[in-house]
């Protein structure tokens, strides 16, 4: 009986929260729901072990676990949805990576060639990012600068540092608290495309923002 109650709680969470992704048109279960389901299953199992009152412990444990498991996932789900809406058609990619969110900002729209001066046309995009970061402020904002493999390692390291610092400074100027930031100079490391082609090098010249929830 205890196992049945716990399983029923998990299935109820999943069936109630399957939605249609507005970007792909496909049915999906959100990160928040999976977190809720896992939390429910863990809580139900724990409650069943410690209770001998006809499954009441499993039910209570499942509900408590669901609340804890869904919290971070839901927080990041809603933040991701708002970032996608704000950054649509800007050239910035929004990628969900577990509970983290990555924003990939191509260098050709962010900076002038061999410069850490932000293009004026990109200010509006960064303003949109800052607006969402200020609304969802319980996170660490990791800003990483990347270059292609052209030039010396020392030059690329400095350029990537300056670009990441410029983006972080701009966001701070829009009210995002400075103590939330980590700034990393990645140089030519971690390419996302082939550095032997012009198109690949262009993709590798980028700034990424990784939004990491505080747990």
Residue pairs with C-beta under 8 A, 6 or more apart in sequence:
1 54
1 55
2 48
2 51
2 54
2 55
2 57
2 58
3 48
3 58
4 55
5 44
5 48
5 55
5 58
5 59
5 62
6 40
6 41
6 44
6 45
6 47
6 48
6 58
6 59
6 61
6 62
7 44
9 40
9 44
9 58
9 59
9 62
9 63
9 66
10 37
10 40
10 41
10 44
10 62
13 33
13 36
13 37
13 40
13 66
14 29
14 33
14 37
17 29
17 30
17 32
17 33
17 36
18 27
18 28
18 29
18 33
19 27
19 28
19 29
19 30
20 26
20 27
20 28
21 27
21 28
23 84
30 73
30 74
30 77
31 73
31 76
31 77
31 96
31 98
31 99
32 70
32 73
32 74
32 75
32 76
32 77
33 70
33 73
34 73
35 69
35 70
35 71
35 72
35 73
35 74
36 66
36 67
36 69
36 70
36 73
36 74
37 66
37 69
38 65
38 69
39 65
39 66
39 67
39 68
39 69
39 70
40 62
40 63
40 65
40 66
40 69
41 62
41 65
42 65
42 69
43 61
43 62
43 63
43 64
43 65
43 66
43 68
43 69
44 58
44 59
44 61
44 62
44 65
45 58
45 61
46 61
46 65
47 56
47 57
47 58
47 59
47 60
47 61
47 62
47 64
48 55
48 57
48 58
48 61
49 57
50 57
50 61
51 57
51 58
51 60
51 61
72 99
72 213
72 215
73 99
75 136
75 138
75 213
76 96
76 99
76 100
76 101
76 211
76 213
78 136
79 101
79 132
79 135
79 136
79 139
79 211
80 94
80 96
80 101
82 132
82 135
82 136
83 94
83 101
83 103
83 129
83 132
84 94
86 128
86 129
86 131
86 132
87 94
87 103
87 125
87 128
87 129
90 109
90 125
90 128
91 105
91 106
91 109
91 125
92 103
92 104
92 105
92 106
92 125
92 129
93 102
93 103
93 104
94 101
94 102
94 103
95 101
95 102
95 103
95 104
96 102
97 210
99 212
99 213
100 210
100 211
100 212
100 213
101 210
101 211
102 208
102 209
102 210
102 211
103 129
103 208
103 209
103 210
103 211
104 192
104 206
104 208
105 122
105 125
105 167
105 206
105 207
105 208
105 209
106 202
106 203
106 205
106 206
107 163
107 202
107 205
107 206
107 207
108 202
108 205
109 119
109 121
109 122
110 118
110 119
110 122
110 163
110 167
110 206
110 207
111 117
111 118
111 119
111 163
111 166
112 119
114 159
116 159
116 162
116 163
116 165
116 166
117 166
118 126
118 166
118 167
118 170
123 170
126 167
126 170
126 171
126 174
127 174
129 171
129 209
130 170
130 171
130 174
130 175
130 176
131 174
133 139
133 141
133 171
133 176
133 180
133 211
134 174
134 175
134 176
137 177
137 180
138 213
138 214
139 180
139 211
139 212
139 213
139 214
140 180
140 181
140 182
140 211
140 212
140 214
141 168
141 171
141 176
141 180
141 181
141 182
141 209
141 210
141 211
141 212
142 181
142 182
142 183
142 184
142 209
142 210
142 211
142 212
143 164
143 165
143 167
143 168
143 171
143 181
143 182
143 183
143 184
143 207
143 208
143 209
144 160
144 164
144 183
144 184
144 185
144 186
144 207
144 208
144 209
144 210
145 159
145 160
145 161
145 162
145 163
145 164
145 165
145 167
145 184
145 185
145 186
145 207
146 160
146 186
146 187
146 188
146 189
146 190
146 191
146 204
146 205
146 206
146 207
146 208
147 156
147 159
147 160
147 186
147 187
147 188
147 204
147 205
148 156
148 188
148 191
148 195
148 200
148 201
148 202
148 204
148 205
149 156
149 188
149 191
149 195
149 201
149 204
150 156
150 195
150 201
151 159
153 187
153 188
156 187
156 188
157 185
157 187
158 185
160 185
160 186
160 187
161 183
161 185
163 207
164 183
164 184
164 185
164 207
165 183
167 207
167 209
168 181
168 183
171 181
172 178
172 181
188 195
188 204
191 200
191 204
192 203
192 204
192 206
193 199
193 200
193 201
193 202
193 203
193 204
194 200
195 201
195 204
